[in-house]
């Protein structure tokens, strides 16, 4: 039986970014071991995926001495388990996982890139993050950017040679579960709960943003554009996600507006994203950096109109005025205009959403993505055995 170790920095990545993937590989006859830092999601992930989990105490910050301890623990785990493949996701897990796997003699070392933090980093930190990416890729035998434009960027930045790079299918790390993100299967009690949290008024236009409430997600621009728009008195801005003021803080004045303004609703993270999408008139994703954002696939599957920034990842999914509206990243004025346009031109926006649904259904179904990843694993082992 072939064995694979899947490593992410935190367990919520196993739960959200790779949902169902480990179970699929196990059902296909693989032994799968999951690794991440500790977290409340672990029991749920183990139960859902049916695979063993081991805790390595990764941090998401730059912590050199602690990282060395994690590297040593990871190396010993990999030496003991003797996997055929080590596959990492997220920056810290990638850096330590690829080095530990190389040190332990694992021949197939795969790292998935789902966005590059250095794209929005300050100059001093940017150089360090660039070098971390280069090191991670140098220790990997394969690097899988999760979108075509991300691959193009990596090539242009000369982070690694093209021979290591591969985009699986049309992009995405895990595809989209059309059985879950489907208006026909939503539970009434969860819809009622979501409605109670939003408390929409009669004919109120619901603008939804999904994701962590951090500077890099464009939350400051979104809140400002919304409050300055002509539609703010007839709309409600719903922010589905948690603050992370210790990692990538939003301006305190914006935080105050989010908490105090009667037409802005902030809701802590929930697993019932589909139910909030079902209540939304438009999904806005103003992020500054992405790899291949799942929320756009989710909105596409739910036929919710989209407004998004013109960054890598977003533009792999959404084409301006064909499958959504795309605005220049960080441009509050154009975002404001887009919100007002979407409010007035609802039939046009719905046609764009229907166009995107057809593309999502054709290109990004989760079952197809799992099959493609399995084929890549099998091919990698075949090459090793051939040598």
DANOR-V689422 format. One record per residue. N is the residue number from 1. RES is the residue in one letter. SS is DSSP state (H for helix, E for strand, - for the rest). BURIAL is # if it has 16 or more other C-alpha atoms within 10 Angstrom, else .. Layout:
n->{N | N}
res->{RES | RES}
ss->{SS | SS}
burial->{BURIAL | BURIAL}
This chain:
n->{1 | 2 | 3 | 4 | 5 | 6 | 7 | 8 | 9 | 10 | 11 | 12 | 13 | 14 | 15 | 16 | 17 | 18 | 19 | 20 | 21 | 22 | 23 | 24 | 25 | 26 | 27 | 28 | 29 | 30 | 31 | 32 | 33 | 34 | 35 | 36 | 37 | 38 | 39 | 40 | 41 | 42 | 43 | 44 | 45 | 46 | 47 | 48 | 49 | 50 | 51 | 52 | 53 | 54 | 55 | 56 | 57 | 58 | 59 | 60 | 61 | 62 | 63 | 64 | 65 | 66 | 67 | 68 | 69 | 70 | 71 | 72 | 73 | 74 | 75 | 76 | 77 | 78 | 79 | 80 | 81 | 82 | 83 | 84 | 85 | 86 | 87 | 88 | 89 | 90 | 91 | 92 | 93 | 94 | 95 | 96 | 97 | 98 | 99 | 100 | 101 | 102 | 103 | 104 | 105 | 106 | 107 | 108 | 109 | 110 | 111 | 112 | 113 | 114 | 115 | 116 | 117 | 118 | 119 | 120 | 121 | 122 | 123 | 124 | 125 | 126 | 127 | 128 | 129 | 130 | 131 | 132 | 133 | 134 | 135 | 136 | 137 | 138 | 139 | 140 | 141 | 142 | 143 | 144 | 145 | 146 | 147 | 148 | 149 | 150 | 151 | 152 | 153 | 154 | 155 | 156 | 157 | 158 | 159 | 160 | 161 | 162 | 163 | 164 | 165 | 166 | 167 | 168 | 169 | 170 | 171 | 172 | 173 | 174 | 175 | 176 | 177 | 178 | 179 | 180 | 181 | 182 | 183 | 184 | 185 | 186 | 187 | 188 | 189 | 190 | 191 | 192 | 193 | 194 | 195 | 196 | 197 | 198 | 199 | 200 | 201 | 202 | 203 | 204 | 205 | 206 | 207 | 208 | 209 | 210 | 211 | 212 | 213 | 214 | 215 | 216 | 217 | 218 | 219 | 220 | 221 | 222 | 223 | 224 | 225 | 226 | 227 | 228 | 229 | 230 | 231 | 232 | 233 | 234 | 235 | 236 | 237 | 238 | 239 | 240 | 241 | 242 | 243 | 244 | 245 | 246 | 247 | 248 | 249 | 250 | 251 | 252 | 253 | 254 | 255 | 256 | 257 | 258 | 259 | 260 | 261 | 262 | 263 | 264 | 265 | 266 | 267 | 268 | 269 | 270 | 271 | 272 | 273 | 274 | 275 | 276 | 277 | 278 | 279 | 280 | 281 | 282 | 283 | 284 | 285 | 286 | 287 | 288 | 289 | 290 | 291 | 292 | 293 | 294 | 295 | 296 | 297 | 298 | 299 | 300 | 301 | 302 | 303 | 304 | 305 | 306 | 307 | 308 | 309 | 310 | 311 | 312 | 313 | 314 | 315 | 316 | 317 | 318 | 319 | 320 | 321 | 322 | 323 | 324 | 325 | 326 | 327 | 328 | 329 | 330 | 331 | 332 | 333 | 334 | 335 | 336 | 337 | 338 | 339 | 340 | 341 | 342 | 343 | 344 | 345 | 346 | 347 | 348 | 349 | 350 | 351 | 352 | 353 | 354 | 355 | 356 | 357 | 358 | 359 | 360 | 361 | 362 | 363 | 364 | 365 | 366 | 367 | 368 | 369 | 370 | 371 | 372 | 373 | 374 | 375 | 376 | 377 | 378 | 379 | 380 | 381 | 382 | 383 | 384 | 385 | 386 | 387}
res->{X | X | X | X | X | X | X | X | X | X | X | X | X | X | X | X | X | X | X | X | X | X | X | X | X | X | X | X | X | X | X | X | X | X | X | X | X | X | X | X | X | X | X | X | X | X | X | X | X | X | X | X | X | X | X | X | X | X | X | X | X | X | X | X | X | X | X | X | X | X | X | X | X | X | X | X | X | X | X | X | X | X | X | X | X | X | X | X | X | X | X | X | X | X | X | X | X | X | X | X | X | X | X | X | X | X | X | X | X | X | X | X | X | X | X | X | X | X | X | X | X | X | X | X | X | X | X | X | X | X | X | X | X | X | X | X | X | X | X | X | X | X | X | X | X | X | X | X | X | X | X | X | X | X | X | X | X | X | X | X | X | X | X | X | X | X | X | X | X | X | X | X | X | X | X | X | X | X | X | X | X | X | X | X | X | X | X | X | X | X | X | X | X | X | X | X | X | X | X | X | X | X | X | X | X | X | X | X | X | X | X | X | X | X | X | X | X | X | X | X | X | X | X | X | X | X | X | X | X | X | X | X | X | X | X | X | X | X | X | X | X | X | X | X | X | X | X | X | X | X | X | X | X | X | X | X | X | X | X | X | X | X | X | X | X | X | X | X | X | X | X | X | X | X | X | X | X | X | X | X | X | X | X | X | X | X | X | X | X | X | X | X | X | X | X | X | X | X | X | X | X | X | X | X | X | X | X | X | X | X | X | X | X | X | X | X | X | X | X | X | X | X | X | X | X | X | X | X | X | X | X | X | X | X | X | X | X | X | X | X | X | X | X | X | X | X | X | X | X | X | X | X | X | X | X | X | X | X | X | X | X | X | X | X | X | X | X | X | X | X | X | X | X | X | X | X | X | X | X | X | X | X | X | X | X | X | X}
ss->{- | - | E | E | E | E | E | - | - | - | H | H | H | H | H | H | - | - | - | - | H | H | H | H | H | H | H | - | - | - | E | E | E | E | E | E | - | - | - | - | - | H | H | H | H | H | H | H | H | - | - | E | E | E | E | - | - | - | - | - | - | - | - | H | H | H | H | H | H | H | H | H | H | H | H | H | H | H | H | H | H | - | - | - | E | E | E | E | E | - | H | H | H | H | H | H | H | H | H | H | H | H | H | - | - | - | - | E | E | E | E | E | E | - | - | - | H | H | H | H | - | - | H | H | H | H | H | H | H | H | H | H | H | H | H | H | H | H | H | - | - | E | E | E | E | - | - | H | H | H | H | H | H | H | H | H | - | - | - | - | - | H | H | H | E | - | - | - | - | - | - | - | - | - | - | E | - | - | - | - | - | - | H | H | H | - | - | H | H | H | H | H | H | H | H | H | H | H | - | - | - | - | - | - | E | E | E | E | E | E | - | - | E | - | H | H | H | - | H | H | H | H | H | H | H | H | H | H | - | - | - | H | H | H | E | E | E | E | E | E | - | - | E | - | - | - | - | - | - | - | - | H | H | H | H | H | H | H | H | H | - | - | - | E | E | E | E | - | - | - | - | - | H | H | H | H | H | H | H | - | - | E | E | E | E | - | - | - | - | - | - | - | - | H | H | H | H | H | H | H | H | - | - | - | - | E | E | E | E | - | - | - | - | H | H | H | H | - | - | E | - | - | - | E | E | E | E | - | - | - | - | H | H | H | H | H | H | H | H | H | H | H | H | H | - | H | H | H | H | H | H | H | H | H | H | H | H | H | H | H | H | H | H | - | E | H | H | H | H | H | H | H | H | H | H | H | H | H | H | H | H | H | H | H | H | H | -}
burial->{. | . | # | # | # | # | # | # | # | # | # | # | # | # | # | . | # | # | # | # | # | # | # | # | # | # | . | . | . | # | # | # | # | # | # | # | # | # | . | . | . | # | . | . | # | # | . | . | # | # | # | . | # | . | # | # | # | # | # | . | . | . | . | . | . | . | # | . | . | # | # | . | . | # | # | # | # | # | . | . | . | # | # | # | # | # | # | # | # | # | # | # | # | # | # | # | # | # | # | # | # | # | . | # | # | # | # | # | # | # | # | # | # | # | # | # | # | # | . | . | . | . | . | . | . | . | . | . | # | # | . | # | # | # | # | # | # | # | # | # | # | # | # | # | # | # | # | # | # | # | # | . | . | # | . | . | . | . | # | # | . | . | . | . | # | # | # | # | # | . | # | # | # | # | # | # | # | # | . | . | # | # | # | . | . | . | . | . | . | . | # | . | . | # | . | . | . | # | . | . | . | . | . | . | # | # | # | # | # | # | # | # | # | # | # | # | # | # | # | # | # | # | # | # | # | # | # | . | # | . | # | # | . | . | # | # | # | # | # | # | # | # | # | . | . | . | . | . | . | # | . | . | . | . | # | . | . | # | . | . | . | . | # | # | # | # | . | . | . | . | . | # | # | # | # | # | # | # | # | # | # | # | # | # | # | # | # | # | # | # | # | # | # | # | # | # | # | # | # | # | # | # | # | # | # | # | # | # | # | # | # | # | # | # | # | # | # | # | # | # | . | # | # | # | # | # | # | . | # | # | . | # | . | . | # | # | # | # | # | # | . | # | # | . | . | . | . | # | # | # | # | # | # | # | # | # | # | . | # | # | # | . | . | # | # | # | # | # | # | # | . | . | # | # | . | . | # | . | . | # | # | . | . | . | . | . | .}
